[in-house]
Amino acid sequence: MNNDKIKINFDEYITEVPDDIKSNLKKHEKDDLNEIRALIPGSIISINVKVLSKVKKGDVLLILEAMKMKNRIYAETDGIVGEIAVNEGERAVKGQLLIKLK
């Protein structure tokens, strides 16, 4: 076990992560930063972008409500919105594609 940095919504934390947990975390790392997927199931409260909107890393793309908490879903890279795969009021399942950037 050694000190590792964990990044959560642009905030970094230093912590100790056991090796068996660390290997499991790597399975869930994103390969494609252009595909914004739901990390937890919830309801789409609002969508803040339209197809062909230019976005910058850190822009709020949509709000997903889960367990009575409103979660901001951020762009993880600069790009242009190529597809919005959900509508306001819909339920999203964990891992579902929400927005795809080009």
C-alpha positions in Angstrom: 0.0 0.0 0.0 1.3 3.5 -0.8 -0.1 7.0 -1.0 -2.2 7.6 -4.1 -4.1 10.6 -5.5 -7.8 10.1 -6.1 -9.6 12.7 -8.3 -13.3 13.4 -7.8 -14.9 16.1 -10.0 -11.6 18.0 -10.4 -10.7 17.8 -6.7 -7.6 15.7 -5.7 -7.3 13.8 -2.5 -4.3 11.9 -1.2 -5.1 8.6 0.5 -3.9 5.1 1.0 -5.5 2.6 -1.3 -4.9 -1.2 -0.8 -3.6 -2.9 -4.0 -6.6 -5.1 -4.4 -8.9 -2.1 -4.4 -6.6 -0.2 -6.7 -6.7 -2.9 -9.3 -10.5 -2.8 -9.2 -10.6 1.0 -9.6 -8.6 0.7 -12.8 -11.3 -1.4 -14.3 -13.7 1.5 -14.0 -11.4 4.2 -15.4 -12.8 5.9 -18.5 -11.1 5.1 -21.9 -13.0 7.8 -23.8 -13.4 11.2 -22.2 -15.7 12.2 -25.0 -18.4 9.8 -23.7 -20.1 11.2 -20.7 -21.8 8.3 -18.8 -23.9 8.1 -15.7 -21.8 7.0 -12.7 -24.9 6.4 -10.7 -28.6 5.8 -11.6 -30.8 8.9 -11.3 -33.2 11.3 -13.0 -32.1 13.9 -15.6 -33.2 17.2 -14.0 -31.8 19.6 -16.6 -29.6 19.6 -19.7 -27.5 22.7 -20.1 -26.2 22.2 -23.6 -27.5 21.5 -27.1 -26.1 19.5 -30.0 -23.2 21.5 -31.6 -22.6 23.6 -28.5 -19.0 24.2 -27.8 -17.9 23.1 -24.3 -14.8 23.5 -22.2 -13.4 21.1 -19.6 -15.3 21.8 -16.4 -18.5 23.1 -18.0 -21.7 21.7 -16.4 -23.4 19.6 -19.1 -26.4 18.4 -17.1 -27.8 17.8 -13.7 -28.6 14.3 -12.5 -30.6 13.8 -9.4 -29.8 10.7 -7.3 -31.0 10.0 -3.8 -32.4 13.5 -3.5 -29.0 15.0 -4.4 -28.5 17.1 -7.5 -25.2 16.1 -9.1 -23.5 18.3 -11.7 -22.1 16.3 -14.6 -19.1 18.1 -16.0 -17.3 18.0 -19.4 -14.0 16.2 -18.9 -12.4 17.7 -22.0 -13.0 20.5 -24.5 -15.2 19.6 -27.4 -18.4 20.0 -29.3 -21.6 18.3 -28.3 -22.2 15.6 -30.9 -25.1 13.7 -29.3 -27.4 14.1 -26.3 -28.7 10.6 -25.5 -31.2 11.5 -22.8 -34.1 13.9 -22.2 -35.0 15.9 -19.2 -37.2 13.9 -16.8 -35.8 10.5 -18.0 -34.2 8.0 -15.6 -30.7 7.0 -16.4 -29.1 3.8 -15.3 -25.5 3.4 -14.2 -23.1 3.4 -17.2 -25.7 4.8 -19.6 -24.4 7.2 -22.2 -25.7 10.7 -21.4 -23.7 13.0 -23.8 -21.1 12.4 -26.5 -18.6 15.0 -27.5 -16.7 15.3 -30.8 
